[in-house]
Amino acid sequence: MKNDSLQKLAEKLNSLSVDSFWDVGKFIVEKILPYAKTNKLSEEELYKVLSSYPGFKFQASLLKQCQAYFTYYPDLKKRRLPESFYFELATRLGDDEKRKEYEKGAIQNKWTIAELRKKIREDALMERESERTKFGFDLRNTNVWSFEVADPRFGKRGYKGRIPGQIVANAIYYYSDPGAFIVDPFAGSGTLGDVVDKISFFGDRRYRLFDNEPSDERIGQNNIFLTGIPSETNSVDYVFLTLPAEFYSGTEDLSVALSNFKMKFKTVYRETHRILKPGGRASVIVTPQVGEAGVADYPFEVQRIFAEGSYKTIGKVYLPERSARRFNYFERKPLVPEMTELLTFEKQEGM
């Protein structure tokens, strides 16, 4: 019965023009959201159900934009700018004061819609640069962290497997607290140590670095598979894990590759669990692999192992990479994976 009612609402929503964003938003706010509240549906669940109906023409992302459009501008008809300006403001800016500021600027300066977009974009870049100056690194505010060039201050140039230090800096910023004790068991070229040492904002963090083949004197020699992680039980606030190449099997047998990965990672998980304090966090950088045999979804396996240990997933960040592999348009090959993931988990109290 509940689904029948929602389907009828979906049919009415679907009858609206795809160009009438404000009307779509009005219908969502006044008709569909009250239904969701009554039936204890989250907005994510609601949009997922709506989008699943055959022939439904609105994507979930557009529905969210329309909802914001009407929510911010229910008095749209009384406003002075063209409707397209307000849709732009509603979908690009979540801050009420900023929307008012840009609306006033557009009226006073007689901006075109292109000029408004340019002004918002330029101001966003200036704000990012201001944050960079304040914190000492390129702070990101979405869950997609893409960096064209690795900051030369962090890690050793030319070191195989080196990741941009900006990734490490953002991870420390979001997932560790002031005064945290951090451990990196696969320290590589010492990028994490460089980030903490060279960014004054992280001056109160403490760290220990380990690697099977240390690249400088700060990094202790250690093979996690032979001796575990040489830190005391329940002593660490944050563990940062960049899984080395040996975790990713070169075999074409998918089941063997996944089995080898899980066997190795479970050792890492057990040691991470042992040294983390209750409430402590662990971040894992892991990449799926795509081949002729199929997809080895290593990020999923990492999530499952932590979930089995009753850890709470608190972060999922995408790290786009650009493949250097040349593409032959006349030869169909498996897709090249270019999206590494940074997954973060929290150890629950009492574990």
C-alpha positions in Angstrom: 0.0 0.0 0.0 2.8 2.3 0.9 4.6 1.6 -2.4 1.3 2.2 -4.3 1.0 5.6 -2.7 4.6 6.5 -3.6 4.2 5.2 -7.1 1.2 7.5 -7.6 3.2 10.5 -6.4 6.1 9.4 -8.7 3.7 9.4 -11.7 2.5 12.9 -10.9 6.1 14.1 -10.5 7.0 12.4 -13.7 4.2 14.3 -15.5 6.0 17.6 -14.8 8.3 19.1 -17.4 12.0 18.4 -17.0 12.6 22.1 -17.5 10.3 23.2 -14.6 12.9 22.8 -11.9 11.1 25.0 -9.4 7.8 23.2 -9.9 9.5 19.9 -9.5 11.1 21.1 -6.3 7.8 22.4 -5.0 6.1 19.0 -5.5 9.0 17.3 -3.8 8.9 19.6 -0.7 5.1 19.8 -0.4 4.1 16.2 -1.4 6.9 13.7 -1.5 9.0 14.7 1.5 6.0 14.6 3.9 5.3 11.1 2.6 8.9 10.1 3.3 8.8 11.5 6.8 5.5 9.7 7.6 6.9 6.4 6.3 10.4 6.9 7.9 12.2 7.0 4.6 15.6 8.8 4.4 16.0 11.2 1.5 18.6 8.8 0.0 16.2 5.9 0.2 13.4 8.0 -1.2 15.3 9.1 -4.3 16.6 5.6 -4.8 13.0 4.2 -4.9 11.7 7.0 -7.1 14.6 6.5 -9.6 13.9 2.8 -9.8 10.4 3.2 -11.3 10.3 2.2 -15.0 10.2 5.3 -17.2 11.0 7.7 -14.4 12.8 10.6 -16.1 14.5 12.5 -13.2 17.9 11.4 -11.9 18.3 11.5 -8.1 21.0 14.2 -8.4 18.5 16.5 -10.3 15.8 15.8 -7.7 18.1 17.0 -4.9 18.9 20.1 -6.9 15.3 20.9 -7.5 14.5 20.4 -3.8 17.2 22.9 -2.9 16.0 25.3 -5.5 12.5 25.5 -4.1 13.6 25.3 -0.5 15.9 28.3 -0.9 13.6 30.3 -3.2 9.9 29.5 -2.4 9.2 33.2 -3.4 11.0 32.9 -6.7 8.3 34.7 -8.7 8.8 37.9 -6.6 12.6 38.0 -7.2 14.3 40.3 -9.7 16.7 38.0 -11.5 15.9 35.4 -14.2 15.0 32.0 -12.8 18.2 30.4 -14.1 20.3 32.6 -11.8 18.5 31.3 -8.7 18.9 27.7 -9.8 22.6 28.4 -10.2 22.8 29.9 -6.7 20.7 27.2 -5.1 22.7 24.3 -6.5 26.2 25.8 -6.1 26.0 27.5 -2.7 24.8 26.0 0.5 25.5 29.2 2.5 22.5 31.6 2.7 24.6 34.7 3.2 26.7 33.9 0.1 23.6 33.4 -2.0 22.4 36.8 -0.9 25.7 38.4 -1.6 25.9 37.0 -5.2 22.2 37.9 -5.9 22.9 41.5 -4.8 26.1 41.6 -7.0 24.3 40.2 -10.0 21.5 42.9 -9.7 23.9 45.8 -9.1 26.5 44.8 -11.8 23.9 43.4 -14.3 25.8 40.1 -14.7 24.9 37.6 -17.3 24.5 34.0 -16.1 28.0 33.2 -17.5 29.5 36.1 -15.5 27.8 34.9 -12.3 29.2 31.4 -12.8 32.6 32.8 -13.5 32.5 34.9 -10.3 31.4 31.9 -8.1 34.2 29.8 -9.7 36.9 32.5 -9.2 35.9 33.1 -5.6 36.0 29.3 -4.9 39.5 29.2 -6.2 40.5 32.2 -4.1 39.0 30.6 -1.0 40.9 27.4 -1.7 44.1 29.3 -2.0 43.4 31.1 1.2 42.8 27.8 3.0 46.1 26.5 1.5 47.9 29.5 2.9 46.2 29.0 6.3 46.8 25.3 6.7 50.0 24.9 4.6 48.5 22.4 2.1 45.8 22.1 -0.5 42.8 21.3 1.7 39.8 19.6 -0.1 36.2 19.8 1.0 34.7 17.0 -1.1 35.4 13.2 -1.2 37.2 13.4 -4.5 40.9 14.3 -4.0 42.7 14.9 -7.3 46.1 16.5 -7.5 47.8 17.1 -10.9 51.3 17.2 -9.3 52.7 15.8 -6.1 53.8 18.6 -3.7 57.6 18.3 -3.8 57.9 18.9 -0.1 56.6 15.5 0.7 58.2 12.2 -0.1 61.2 11.4 -2.3 61.1 12.3 -6.0 61.1 9.2 -8.2 60.3 6.8 -5.4 58.2 3.9 -6.8 54.8 3.9 -5.2 55.0 7.5 -3.9 51.6 9.1 -3.4 51.0 12.9 -3.4 51.6 14.3 0.1 48.4 16.3 -0.3 46.5 13.1 0.1 48.2 12.3 3.4 47.8 15.8 4.6 44.0 15.8 3.9 43.7 12.4 5.6 45.5 13.5 8.7 43.4 16.7 8.8 40.1 14.9 8.6 40.7 11.6 10.4 43.2 12.4 13.2 42.7 14.7 16.2 45.2 17.3 17.6 47.9 15.5 19.6 47.3 12.2 17.9 49.9 9.4 17.8 50.1 8.1 14.2 51.7 4.9 12.8 52.5 4.3 9.1 53.5 0.6 8.7 54.3 1.0 4.9 56.1 4.3 5.1 57.8 4.1 1.7 59.7 7.4 1.1 58.5 8.9 4.4 55.7 11.1 3.0 53.7 11.0 6.2 56.7 12.1 8.3 57.4 14.9 5.9 53.8 16.1 6.1 53.8 16.2 9.9 57.3 17.7 10.1 56.8 20.4 7.5 53.2 21.6 8.1 53.0 23.6 11.3 49.3 22.9 11.6 50.2 19.3 12.4 53.0 20.2 14.8 51.3 18.5 17.7 51.0 15.1 16.0 53.5 12.4 16.8 54.3 9.5 14.5 56.3 6.4 13.9 57.2 5.1 10.5 58.1 1.5 9.5 59.0 -0.2 6.2 60.6 -3.4 5.0 63.2 -1.3 3.1 63.6 2.0 5.0 64.4 5.0 2.8 65.8 7.2 5.6 66.7 7.2 9.2 63.2 8.1 10.5 61.8 4.8 9.2 62.3 1.7 11.3 63.1 -1.5 9.5 60.1 -3.9 9.9 58.4 -6.7 8.1 54.8 -6.7 9.2 54.3 -10.3 8.1 57.1 -11.6 10.3 57.0 -9.3 13.4 53.7 -7.5 13.3 53.7 -3.7 14.0 56.2 -2.8 16.8 53.8 -0.7 18.8 52.1 -1.4 22.1 48.5 -2.7 22.2 45.8 0.0 22.4 48.4 2.8 22.1 47.8 4.4 18.6 45.2 7.0 17.6 45.5 6.7 13.8 47.0 4.1 11.4 47.7 5.1 7.8 48.0 2.3 5.4 49.2 2.5 1.8 49.1 -1.0 0.5 52.3 -1.8 -1.4 52.4 -3.5 -4.9 53.0 -7.0 -3.4 49.3 -7.0 -2.2 48.1 -7.0 -5.7 48.6 -10.4 -7.4 49.7 -10.6 -11.0 47.9 -13.8 -11.5 45.1 -14.0 -14.1 43.1 -16.3 -11.8 40.6 -13.9 -10.0 39.8 -16.2 -7.1 43.6 -16.8 -6.4 44.2 -13.0 -6.6 41.4 -12.3 -4.1 42.5 -15.1 -1.8 46.1 -13.9 -1.7 45.0 -10.3 -1.1 42.7 -11.3 1.8 45.4 -13.5 3.4 47.9 -10.7 3.4 45.4 -8.0 4.5 44.0 -10.0 7.4 47.5 -9.9 8.9 47.6 -6.1 8.5 44.1 -5.8 10.0 44.9 -7.9 13.0 47.9 -5.8 13.9 46.1 -2.6 13.2 43.3 -3.7 15.4 45.7 -4.6 18.2 47.6 -1.3 18.3 44.6 1.0 17.9 43.0 2.6 20.9 39.2 2.3 21.2 37.9 5.1 19.1 41.1 5.1 17.1 40.9 5.2 13.3 42.6 3.5 10.3 42.8 4.7 6.7 43.6 2.3 3.9 44.5 3.3 0.3 43.5 0.5 -1.9 42.9 0.1 -5.7 40.6 -2.3 -7.5 42.0 -4.2 -10.5 40.3 -4.9 -13.8 41.5 -7.7 -16.2 40.4 -10.2 -18.7 39.2 -12.5 -15.9 37.0 -9.8 -14.3 37.2 -7.3 -11.5 39.1 -7.8 -8.3 37.3 -5.5 -5.9 39.9 -5.1 -3.3 38.3 -2.0 -1.6 35.1 -4.2 -1.0 37.3 -6.9 0.6 38.9 -4.3 2.9 35.5 -3.0 3.9 34.2 -6.4 4.6 37.1 -7.4 6.8 36.8 -4.2 8.9 33.0 -4.7 9.1 33.4 -8.3 10.4 35.5 -6.7 13.2 32.6 -4.3 14.0 34.4 -1.3 12.8 32.4 1.7 11.7 33.1 3.1 8.2 33.5 6.9 8.6 35.1 7.9 5.3 35.3 6.9 1.6 37.4 9.2 -0.6 38.1 8.7 -4.3 41.6 9.3 -5.6 41.5 9.7 -9.4 44.7 8.7 -11.3 45.6 9.3 -14.9 46.8 6.2 -16.7 49.9 6.4 -18.8 48.8 3.4 -20.9 48.2 4.2 -24.5 44.8 3.4 -25.8 44.2 1.6 -29.1 40.7 2.4 -30.4 40.8 -0.6 -32.7 41.5 -3.2 -30.0 39.0 -3.8 -27.3 40.7 -4.3 -23.9 39.4 -4.3 -20.3 38.9 -0.9 -18.8 41.9 0.6 -17.0 41.2 1.3 -13.3 41.9 4.9 -12.5 40.1 5.4 -9.2 41.9 4.4 -6.1 40.0 4.6 -2.8 40.9 5.9 0.6 38.7 4.1 3.2 38.6 5.1 6.8 37.3 3.0 9.7 36.8 3.7 13.4 37.4 1.2 16.2 34.3 1.0 18.5 34.5 1.4 22.2 34.8 -1.8 24.1 36.6 -3.7 21.3 
